[in-house]
């Protein structure tokens, strides 16, 4: 009888992962956006349509949508893209973290890539993150960004990377503060707290707060405190267009 109970217990333990949160295999890009950055969305969607690997869907959480011309919103909704586009509108004023929560909460795929509306991705961003996600078991990924002025942004030419080089640049990191060690510093670049990638399933336990500043660092610290599966990629996979950020909100991400 004891042996039977033991076997049954082992069988239940094997089955337990089946009952955890599960999402479709695929890639969701989530874009938190407020009304002043609505005009950046077409260029950003074009950038994801031109990726070496396209996402399966793009989810946009647009706050203060009542301040955007309804004709422009309909034009975006009726545009054709090589992926599903979800545009979630709210007339409420949300900060970036709250918009991230709405976007991620509506994402249907297990790999979620966050993308700020006023920045632009490396042309291999989806491909690189997807490849790492398929290669390693991790919950959270953070990478470098390029800081751009209006002049340097126009001159930007991206360096393309092969798989071997990308793998050399990916390291598991156990401590959040280690991301900012002198060992990892690059000229004009730091890890970007907002443009990260996560497993959709970890969002069931950790979400962003509604504070105006520091919400991304706070979120990342929570993940690092609860998970030992945090990957750091020492490559600039986003162009942080500092000049696009409104004066009152300018800060290093």
N, C-alpha and C positions, 0 to 999 in steps of 0.2 A: 504493500500500500504506500509506504514512504517513497519507494522508488517511482511509483506511478505519479505521486504528487510532485516529486522533484522534476520528473520529465515534463509534466504539464506546466510547471512554473517556468522551466527553461523555454518551452514552446511559446508561452505568453511573452517572455522577454524578447524572443526573436521577432515576434509579431509587433511589438510596441512601436517601432519606427513607422509602421504602416499607418498608425493612427495620428501621427504628427501632421502639422500643417503641410499641405502639398500643393504645388502650383505647376502649371504646364511648363515643360522645357521650352525655353525661348528667351528672348531679350526684350525688355521694356526700357525705353528711354523716358525718364520723367523730367519735365521742365517746369519748375516753379516760375511764375511770371506775374508781374503786376502791370497795370495798364500802361505805364510809361515805357515799358519794354515790348509792348505788343508789336510794334513796327519791326522789331528785330526777328520775329518768328519765321518769316518767309526765308530769310537768308540762312537761319539756323536749320530749318527743315531741308532746305536745299543741300546744306553741308552734310546732313545725315543721309539724304538720298544719294549722295556721291561717295559715301563711305565704301571702303574695300569690302566690308561686310555690313549689310544693312540690318537694323533692328527689326523685330517683328511688329512692334507698335511704338508709338510715341504718345505719351500722356502729358497734356498741358493743363496745369491748374492756373487759371487766370483770375486774379482777384481785382476788385473794383472794375469789373467788366462793363458796368453801366457808363463808364467814362470813355469807352472806346466806341467809335462809329459803328453802328450795327451793320452797315453795309460792308465794312472791312471784315467784321467777324464772319458774316455770311460768305464773303469771298474766300476766306481761309477755310471755312467748313466745306465749301464746294470744290476746293482745289483737289487735284489728284496727286497722290503720293504713292511711292512703292512700298508703303507700309500703312497699317491702320493708324489713324490719328484720332485720339480722344481729346476733345476740348471741353474742359469742365469749367463753367463760368460761375462766378459769385460776385455779388455787388458789395460784399464785405471787404473791409481792409484787412488783409492778412500780411504778416511778415513772411520772409522766405521759408522759415521752418514749418509754419502752418501750411503753406502751399505745398511743401514737400510731403507733408503728411497726407494731404488730399490726393496728390498725384500717386504716391506709392500705394496708398490704400485702394486705388482704382486700377493699379497695374495687375495684369493677369499672368505674367510670366515670372519664373523663378529668379532670373538674373535681372536686376534693376540697376540701370546706369543713370545717375543724376547729372543733369546738365543745366547750368544757369542760362537764362534766356539771352543775356547780353554778351556771352562768351561764345567762342567757336571751337569745335573739336578738331583734334589731329585727324587726318583722313583715315587712319587705321585704328582710331580709338575703340570702336566696337569690336573689330577683329582681334585686337590685342587683348582686351579685357575678356572677351569670349574664350579665346585660346587659353588664357591663364585659368579661367573658371573651369574649363574642361580638363586642364592638366593637374591642378591642385585642388584640395578641399579647403575652401576658405569661406568666411562669412562676410568679410569687409575688405575693400581695396581702396587704397589712397595713392595718388600719384602726384608728380610735379606739375607745375603750370609754367607757361611763359608769360611774363608781364609785358604788356604792349602799350605803347602810346599810339595815338592816331596815325602818326607817321610810320612807326615800325610795324604796325598791324598791316598796313598796305603793302609793305615790303616782305612780309612773312613768307618764307618758303619752308615747307616741312621736310624734315629728314625722314625717310622711310626705313623701317627696321625689319630684320628677318627674325624668325622664331628663336634661333640660337641666341641672338643678342638680347632679345626681350627676356628670355629666361635667366640670363646672367644678371639682368637688372632688377629682378624680382626677389625680394627677401621677406621672410616672415618676421614680424615685429611684435614683441611681447609687451612693449611699454610705449604709450602714446608720446611721452616727452622725448623718447629716443629719435622720433621722426625729425626733430629739430637739432639733432647733434651736429657739431661741426663736420663730422665725418661724411654727412650726406649733403652738405650745403653746395648749391650751384649758384653761379652768378645770375642775378635777376630771377631766381626761381626758388620756390619753397613748395612743400606739400600743400595741395589745395583741399581745404576742409569741406567745401561745398560740393565740388564735382567729384563725387566718389562713386563706388559701385558696391552693392550689397546683395545678399540673398534676400529675396522677398519674405522668406519665412522668419527672419530675425525681427522684422518689423512688428510681428505679433507681440514681442516683448519690449522693444525699445522704439521710441518715437521722438520726434523733435518737439521742443517746447515753443511757446509763442513769444519768447523774448525777441527784442529787436536786433541785438548784436550778440555774437558769441554762441548762437544756437547750434551752429555746425560743429564747432569745437566741443561743445557740451555733449552733443550726440555721439561724436567719435570717441570721446573719453568713456562714455557709457559702454560702447561696444568693446573697447579695449579692456575695460574692467571686468567684463563678463565672458569674453571669448579669447581663446588662444589661437584663433584662426584669422589673423589679420595680416593681409599682404600689402607690402609697400613696393611700389614700382618706381624706380628712379629714372623715369622718362617723362618729359613734358607732353602730356596728352590733351592739353587744352590751352587755348590762347585766351588769357585773362585780359580783357579789354578794359583796363582801369578807367579810361576816359569816358566809358559808357555809363559808369555808375554815377548816380545823382550825387551832387556835392555833399549833401548831408549824410549820405550813406557810405562814403568812400572809406575803405579800410582794407588792410591786407587780409585775404581770406584765410 
